[in-house]
Amino acid sequence: MAYVLGLIFADGAIIDARKSSRACYIALTSIDKSLLKQVKKALSSSHVLYRTGPHITSFRGGKFYLCKEKFTWRIANKNIYQDLLNLGLTPKKSLTISLPKIPLQYFSYFLRGYFDGDGCIYVGFVKGRRLPSIKTILTSGSQNFLNSISEKLHVIINTPLKNPFKNGNAFRLIYNKNDSLKFLQFMYLGLEKAPFLERKYQKYLSAYGA
């Protein structure tokens, strides 16, 4: 559940539609259908995954962007909606989220869920070096949220306190080299106990053969 919560904080949305349909919705959207299937299994859900095909969308300034195929898992449940509100999630959450209180033994799973939604790994191979360079990034519209993650990781795995920097309309928290490895090793603890996004995990393995 900590993993699912982290993924919802990254790629999820909660919608109060009681004025029109008397329902409150929780939705998760991803380009990775297999990941949403893992979430469904974790929640014993039989809800259908909805597919949106590739399409072109336009932005202000006349720019166009090709959107990939994506899948959405959505349920209507007022109790889950209220639980997520109590944990600090809100409609149109991207700029306002704060780190919820996660028991220490579950924090790595929450972090993994968030990373699978709004995190990335960059791996660079340099000629003459045995090991590649690696960079791990978390992105959020909330600077406070990323600051809290930095503080939490500083306490748990002794990574340095990092200041997220502004990148366009969002903030980024970046770990390099050994700190990135510590971050990833911690995040993938108990791999079999919670879902994970296979392609990001394989990128981690390819970099360090962990």
Backbone torsions as a table, in degrees:
resi	resn	phi	psi	omega
1	MET	NA	-32.5	177.0
2	ALA	-64.1	-38.8	177.2
3	TYR	-62.6	-48.7	-178.7
4	VAL	-60.6	-40.1	178.3
5	LEU	-61.2	-44.2	178.6
6	GLY	-61.5	-41.0	179.5
7	LEU	-66.7	-38.3	176.9
8	ILE	-64.6	-38.9	177.6
9	PHE	-62.2	-29.2	-179.9
10	ALA	-88.8	-57.5	-169.5
11	ASP	-115.8	11.6	-176.2
12	GLY	-103.9	174.1	176.8
13	ALA	-150.4	146.0	171.0
14	ILE	-117.9	136.7	-171.6
15	ILE	-130.3	123.0	175.7
16	ASP	-94.5	103.2	-178.0
17	ALA	-113.0	28.9	-175.4
18	ARG	-66.8	-23.3	178.5
19	LYS	-69.5	-30.3	-176.6
20	SER	-105.8	-36.7	-174.2
21	SER	-129.6	0.6	-178.8
22	ARG	62.1	25.7	-177.7
23	ALA	-127.4	155.7	171.8
24	CYS	-118.6	129.9	-173.1
25	TYR	-112.4	149.3	169.0
26	ILE	-120.4	129.3	-177.2
27	ALA	-133.1	142.2	173.7
28	LEU	-126.5	132.0	179.5
29	THR	-124.6	136.6	-178.7
30	SER	-154.5	153.6	172.1
31	ILE	-82.1	-8.9	-176.8
32	ASP	-103.1	96.3	-178.6
33	LYS	-60.4	-38.2	-178.1
34	SER	-62.3	-33.7	179.3
35	LEU	-67.5	-43.7	178.7
36	LEU	-65.3	-31.5	175.0
37	LYS	-64.6	-37.9	176.3
38	GLN	-63.8	-40.7	178.5
39	VAL	-64.0	-45.0	177.6
40	LYS	-56.8	-43.7	-179.8
41	LYS	-64.5	-42.6	-179.9
42	ALA	-61.6	-32.8	-178.0
43	LEU	-98.9	5.5	-177.6
44	SER	51.6	43.9	-176.6
45	SER	-97.2	140.8	175.5
46	SER	-108.9	10.7	-177.9
47	HIS	-67.0	145.8	-177.1
48	VAL	-74.1	143.7	170.6
49	LEU	-89.4	127.2	-179.8
50	TYR	-95.6	133.3	-177.5
51	ARG	-101.5	135.5	170.1
52	THR	-117.1	120.4	-176.2
53	GLY	-72.5	167.1	176.7
54	PRO	-57.7	141.6	-179.7
55	HIS	-158.0	163.0	178.4
56	ILE	-97.5	132.1	175.1
57	THR	-124.7	155.0	-177.5
58	SER	-113.8	151.4	177.2
59	PHE	-120.7	169.7	177.0
60	ARG	-59.6	144.3	-178.3
61	GLY	93.7	1.8	176.5
62	GLY	82.1	12.0	179.0
63	LYS	-84.9	148.0	179.9
64	PHE	-120.1	149.2	-176.4
65	TYR	-139.1	134.3	177.7
66	LEU	-85.9	114.3	178.0
67	CYS	-88.8	133.4	-179.6
68	LYS	-74.6	165.5	171.3
69	GLU	-58.0	139.0	179.5
70	LYS	-143.1	163.6	-177.5
71	PHE	-129.5	145.9	-178.4
72	THR	-128.3	131.6	173.4
73	TRP	-109.6	124.6	-175.9
74	ARG	-137.9	136.6	175.7
75	ILE	-133.3	153.7	174.0
76	ALA	-106.8	115.2	-177.8
77	ASN	-157.0	109.2	-176.5
78	LYS	-67.6	-33.1	-178.8
79	ASN	-67.4	-45.8	178.4
80	ILE	-65.1	-40.1	177.4
81	TYR	-56.6	-46.3	-178.8
82	GLN	-67.7	-38.2	177.4
83	ASP	-60.7	-41.4	179.7
84	LEU	-68.4	-36.4	173.7
85	LEU	-60.1	-42.8	-179.7
86	ASN	-64.7	-26.0	179.5
87	LEU	-88.9	3.5	174.0
88	GLY	100.6	5.4	177.6
89	LEU	-87.4	141.8	179.9
90	THR	-136.6	158.2	170.2
91	PRO	-57.7	144.7	-176.7
92	LYS	53.6	56.6	-166.3
93	LYS	-82.9	-16.2	-162.1
94	SER	-54.5	-34.3	-176.7
95	LEU	-96.2	-5.8	-169.2
96	THR	-119.8	-6.4	-174.0
97	ILE	-66.1	148.8	172.2
98	SER	-129.8	157.7	-176.4
99	LEU	-67.7	122.2	178.8
100	PRO	-73.5	165.8	176.9
101	LYS	-77.1	108.5	-179.0
102	ILE	-112.9	125.2	175.1
103	PRO	-54.4	142.1	-173.1
104	LEU	-52.7	-40.0	-175.7
105	GLN	-69.4	-11.9	-179.6
106	TYR	-111.8	-0.7	-172.8
107	PHE	-66.5	-35.9	180.0
108	SER	-62.2	-33.3	179.7
109	TYR	-72.6	-40.2	175.2
110	PHE	-60.8	-45.4	-179.6
111	LEU	-61.2	-41.6	179.2
112	ARG	-62.7	-42.1	178.5
113	GLY	-62.3	-44.7	179.4
114	TYR	-65.3	-42.2	-179.4
115	PHE	-62.6	-39.8	179.1
116	ASP	-65.3	-22.6	175.9
117	GLY	-91.5	-52.1	-173.0
118	ASP	-127.2	36.9	176.4
119	GLY	-128.4	163.5	177.3
120	CYS	-152.9	158.2	177.0
121	ILE	-120.2	129.3	172.2
122	TYR	-110.2	127.8	-179.9
123	VAL	-120.6	128.3	179.0
124	GLY	-125.9	131.0	179.7
125	PHE	-102.5	125.4	-177.3
126	VAL	-111.7	130.3	-179.2
127	LYS	-58.5	131.6	179.0
128	GLY	93.0	-9.9	178.6
129	ARG	-103.3	138.4	-179.0
130	ARG	-72.8	-41.4	-179.1
131	LEU	-107.4	146.7	179.3
132	PRO	-76.9	162.0	169.9
133	SER	-83.0	149.2	-176.5
134	ILE	-142.4	143.7	179.3
135	LYS	-136.4	133.4	179.5
136	THR	-116.7	131.4	-173.7
137	ILE	-129.6	134.1	168.3
138	LEU	-112.1	137.8	-178.2
139	THR	-122.0	140.5	176.9
140	SER	-157.2	154.4	172.0
141	GLY	-79.5	-9.9	-177.7
142	SER	-107.7	110.8	177.2
143	GLN	-64.7	-37.1	-179.9
144	ASN	-60.9	-41.0	179.6
145	PHE	-60.5	-47.4	-179.5
146	LEU	-68.7	-36.3	175.2
147	ASN	-59.5	-41.2	-178.9
148	SER	-67.0	-37.6	176.4
149	ILE	-64.7	-43.5	177.9
150	SER	-58.3	-44.3	179.9
151	GLU	-65.3	-40.1	-179.6
152	LYS	-65.5	-44.9	-179.9
153	LEU	-68.0	-33.2	175.9
154	HIS	-59.3	-40.5	-179.6
155	VAL	-73.8	-40.4	-172.1
156	ILE	-81.6	-47.9	-173.6
157	ILE	-122.4	9.6	173.0
158	ASN	63.7	32.3	168.7
159	THR	-76.3	154.9	-178.7
160	PRO	-68.2	153.3	173.3
161	LEU	-67.5	127.4	-176.4
162	LYS	-117.7	143.2	174.8
163	ASN	-97.7	117.1	176.0
164	PRO	-60.4	142.2	179.1
165	PHE	-112.9	152.8	-176.6
166	LYS	-75.3	132.8	176.9
167	ASN	-136.7	96.7	-174.6
168	GLY	68.1	-123.4	-179.6
169	ASN	-96.6	8.7	-177.1
170	ALA	-131.8	175.4	176.8
171	PHE	-117.2	151.9	178.9
172	ARG	-127.3	136.9	173.4
173	LEU	-111.0	120.2	-170.7
174	ILE	-121.6	134.3	172.4
175	TYR	-120.2	136.1	-179.4
176	ASN	-116.2	159.1	169.5
177	LYS	48.6	-125.2	-174.4
178	ASN	-63.4	-33.9	178.3
179	ASP	-66.8	-35.7	176.5
180	SER	-65.1	-41.6	178.4
181	LEU	-63.3	-43.1	177.8
182	LYS	-61.6	-42.1	178.0
183	PHE	-58.0	-50.2	-175.8
184	LEU	-68.8	-40.9	178.6
185	GLN	-62.0	-40.8	177.8
186	PHE	-66.3	-43.7	-175.6
187	MET	-64.5	-31.8	-177.6
188	TYR	-96.7	16.3	171.3
189	LEU	-62.2	144.2	178.4
190	GLY	58.4	48.0	-173.4
191	LEU	-55.6	-36.2	-175.2
192	GLU	-80.0	-6.8	-173.5
193	LYS	-91.7	-9.6	-178.6
194	ALA	-152.6	159.4	178.3
195	PRO	-60.5	163.4	172.0
196	PHE	-156.8	153.8	-179.9
197	LEU	-85.5	114.3	-170.7
198	GLU	-58.2	-43.7	-173.8
199	ARG	-66.4	-32.9	177.6
200	LYS	-75.3	-37.8	177.7
201	TYR	-64.2	-41.5	179.3
202	GLN	-65.2	-31.8	176.8
203	LYS	-66.7	-39.5	175.6
204	TYR	-62.1	-45.9	179.3
205	LEU	-63.4	-39.0	-178.5
206	SER	-66.0	-28.7	-178.5
207	ALA	-78.3	-38.0	-172.4
208	TYR	-125.1	-6.0	-179.2
209	GLY	58.3	34.4	-175.3
210	ALA	-68.2	NA	NA
